[in-house]
Amino acid sequence: MNTYEFGKFLCQLRKEKGLTQLQLAEKLNVTDKAISRWETGKNYPDIEIFESISNILDVSVSELLEGKRIEKEKLLTVSEEQIVNQIKKNKTRQDNFKF
């Protein structure tokens, strides 16, 4: 997951919907500065907010995570890959914290 690609995609989707950063921020109950940081790749939203973002911008969570639109035929495969990759990352983190 690339914060820069996510930010570019988020900005594109927001503009397609005709929303300002402030309008999107109000819908998500965050600040417009948070939206700006996400769009510039300086920060990343909490995972808990992804479903709300996807609903507002009419895009799948998988597409948000990829930072681009995904063909419907490939959506399930990409979603499964994202889940497997996240499980691997979590496993690595757990292994690093073992005493």
Residue, then its C-alpha position, 0 to 999 in steps of 0.5 A: m500500500n503506497t500512501y502517495e498512490f492512495g492520496k492521488f486516487l483519493c483526490q481524483l475520486r473526491k473531485e469526481k464527486g464534486l466535493t471539496q476537501l472540507q465537504l469530504a472531511e465533514k462527511l467523514n467527521v475529520t478535519d480538512k487538514a486530515i484530508s489534505r495530508w492523506e491526499t499529499g501522501k503525508n499521512y494515511p487514514d485509520i483503517e476503521i474509516f475506509e468503509s465510510i470513504s468507500n461508501i461516500l466515494d462509490v469505490s471498493v475498499s480494495e480499490l482504495l487500498e490499491g490506489k486505483r480502480i480494479e476491474k470487477e473480474k479481478l476484484l475478488t483476487v485483489s481482495e484476497e491478495q490484500i488479506v493474505n498480505q495483511i496476515k503476513k505483515n501481522k505475523t511478522r510483527q508478532d514474530n518480532f515481538k516474541f520474547 
